[in-house]
Every structure is written in C-alpha cells, then in structure tokens.
C-alpha cells in the first residue's frame, strides 16, 4: 500500500483501512509520497470520515527521521 502511494501518479489518494497501523505507516512514510493529498477513510459506511494525513504531517512539523520513528513507538505501545 505504501509502495503504491509512493509510485502513483494521482494527485490525491484515498486509502480505506480499519487498522491504526495503516495510519501510523502513512504518517511515517508521507515524505516519500509525491502527493499533495493523502486521505485515510474511517467510520462506517453510513458515517464515513476522512482523515487528512497531509494536514497531520504538516501540523506535527517533525523532520523525516522523527516521523519514521513513529512506527517503532507505535509497536511498543
């Protein structure tokens, strides 16, 4: 999934997943994706929400090494 996001030519990507691991992976590897918008779907079919990964990464303002270390922290907790 992350490989697809890094190699896709689309302007924006929407990923449907229910696992928090996917959220962490998208945050950690966002800097490798040449996309302006990456969204993760959440919720039910009747009440769908979109989590803007690009906005979260921008607001966190971590460097790439810190973002990639999020996966290790997530694995421990």
C-alpha positions as CSV (number, residue, x, y, z in Angstrom):
1,X,0.0,0.0,0.0
2,X,2.8,2.5,0.9
3,X,4.7,1.4,-2.3
4,X,1.6,2.2,-4.4
5,X,1.3,5.6,-2.7
6,X,4.9,6.5,-3.5
7,X,4.7,5.4,-7.1
8,X,1.2,6.5,-8.1
9,X,0.7,9.4,-10.5
10,X,-2.6,10.5,-8.9
11,X,-2.9,14.0,-7.4
12,X,-4.6,12.6,-4.3
13,X,-5.0,9.2,-2.8
14,X,-7.8,7.8,-0.6
15,X,-7.0,4.7,1.4
16,X,-9.6,2.6,3.1
17,X,-8.4,0.7,6.1
18,X,-9.7,0.0,9.6
19,X,-6.3,-0.6,11.3
20,X,-4.4,2.0,13.2
21,X,-1.2,0.5,11.8
22,X,-2.1,1.9,8.4
23,X,-2.4,5.4,9.9
24,X,1.0,5.2,11.5
25,X,2.6,3.9,8.3
26,X,1.1,6.7,6.3
27,X,2.4,9.3,8.7
28,X,5.8,7.7,8.8
29,X,6.2,7.5,5.1
30,X,4.3,10.5,3.9
31,X,7.6,12.4,3.0
32,X,8.3,9.7,0.4
33,X,4.9,10.3,-1.4
34,X,4.9,13.0,-4.1
35,X,1.2,13.6,-3.5
36,X,-0.5,16.8,-2.2
37,X,-3.3,14.9,-0.5
38,X,-3.5,11.6,1.2
39,X,-6.7,10.7,3.0
40,X,-7.5,7.7,5.2
41,X,-11.1,6.7,5.5
42,X,-12.6,6.0,8.9
43,X,-16.0,5.2,10.3
44,X,-18.9,3.3,9.0
45,X,-20.5,3.3,5.5
46,X,-23.3,5.5,6.8
47,X,-21.0,7.8,8.7
48,X,-17.7,7.9,6.7
49,X,-15.0,10.3,7.7
50,X,-11.7,11.2,6.0
51,X,-8.5,11.7,8.0
52,X,-6.2,14.1,6.1
53,X,-2.7,12.6,6.5
54,X,-1.1,15.6,4.7
55,X,-2.6,18.0,7.3
56,X,-1.5,15.9,10.3
57,X,2.1,15.7,9.0
58,X,2.2,19.4,8.3
59,X,0.9,20.3,11.8
60,X,3.3,17.9,13.5
61,X,6.2,19.5,11.7
62,X,8.6,16.7,12.6
63,X,11.7,16.0,10.5
64,X,11.7,12.8,8.4
65,X,13.7,10.8,11.0
66,X,11.3,11.6,13.8
67,X,8.3,10.7,11.6
68,X,9.8,7.4,10.7
69,X,10.5,6.6,14.4
70,X,6.7,6.8,15.0
71,X,6.4,3.2,13.8
72,X,8.8,2.0,16.5
73,X,6.9,3.9,19.2
74,X,3.6,2.5,17.9
75,X,5.0,-1.1,18.0
76,X,6.0,-0.7,21.7
77,X,2.6,0.7,22.8
